[in-house]
Structures are given as structure tokens and as C-alpha cells.
Amino acid sequence: MKYLHTMIRVNDLDESIKFYRDVLGMKLLSQTEYPSGEFTLAFLGYGDDKRDPCIELTYNWGKSSYNHGDAYGHVAFGVQDIYKICEEVKSRGGKVSREPGPMKHGKTVIAFIEDPNGYKIELIEL
């Protein structure tokens, strides 16, 4: 078994692609429209293609907002220098919702950022 991707629904596909590409440095691996289903899928990741772990952005045509519910938590990325990454995220227009520091009741250094849709992304210093 192999982990492939996490799918999230987005309000504005171009804005979301820009965030994951320009703020987080991912590559746009593919983007496909499905006119009969009225949706578009975009896959972004750090690998070479969709066989590497990635984020699937789903844009449902004509839909402008979603309720995240209370079951979704976050996506996590491991980083080498969390303080530097958070500064880069801010300088590229991203939102850091929890500044870097030790996690509550632990020593691991974490931070949280948010994508344009309000999805939380945890950064964990490796």
C-alpha cells in the first residue's frame, strides 16, 4: 500500500494553486477539467508526478464555499528550519496562524499556516 494524496475542495482554484505553488513551493503536476461532472482537479506536490504524495485540489464549478466541519484537522509538512520557512510564507503573502514554538506538552517545534480556504497546514521542524 502507498499513500497517494489528500483531496481538499477549494473555492478559487487559481488562488489555491498560486498558494501551494508560490507560497509552499509545490509543483503543479496536473490540472484536468471534467465538463460532464462540472469540476476541475489539480494535483500539486514536491515529487515528479502524481505517483508521489501530493495535494489534490478539487474545484466544483459554481460552488464558492464549503463547511469544513469539525472532523478535519490538518495536513503536515516536515521542514528543516521552521522559523525561516514561516518568514518566507509571510513574505509570499501566506498566513501564519501559530508562530513557531514547542508544541503544548512537548518539545517538538511546530507552527501552523492556513491556505486561502482556511485549511490548516502544520509545519513540524525535523
Secondary structure, 3 states (H helix, E strand, C coil): CCCCEEEEECCCHHHHHHHHHHHCCCEEEEEEEECCCCEEEEEEECCCCCCCCEEEEEEECCCCCCCCCCCCCCEEEEECCHHHHHHHHHHCCCEEEEEEEECCCCCCEEEEEECCCCCEEEEEEC
